[in-house]
Every structure is written in C-alpha cells, then in structure tokens.
Amino acid sequence: MKTISIKQLHARTGHWVRAARTTPVIVTDRGEKIATLQPHLEPTRPAAVIDWAARKKWMPVSSIDSTVFISEDRDGR
C-alpha cells in the first residue's frame, strides 16, 4: 500500500488514480489517514437459482385459463 499526502494527490491526481488500479493508495492530511483510493471491482452476478427451461418440466400444466380458478375461488367468499 502506498501512502500520499493531499498535496501529492492534488499535484498528480491522474497518476495516483491509475496507480490505485493495482494497489490501494492511502491519502493523508497532516499525517492522519483520511481516504483510500482502491480498485473498482465489478460486482459478480450470482448464478441463476432456477433453470427456467427445466422449470417448465415440473410446473403443472392446465388447459383451463387461470382466471377461471381465481373467479371460482372469489365467488366462494
């Protein structure tokens, strides 16, 4: 890890930002650590929980429109 002052950051901002691609850079103000420049990491997307093609195999299939079931259920109330 590299430590630099605000003055150094101000003088060569582009350099330090590019340097932070590979290793974090700590910025200090009068010797006190105040910030860290670090590489931006893209979040990884989790694998799909459900294989949608396989899901169709185990989902019940009906030739009746689902609105019929819903209407019958609501009429009972």
Order of alpha helices (4+ residues) and beta strands (2+ residues): beta-alpha-alpha-beta-beta-alpha-alpha
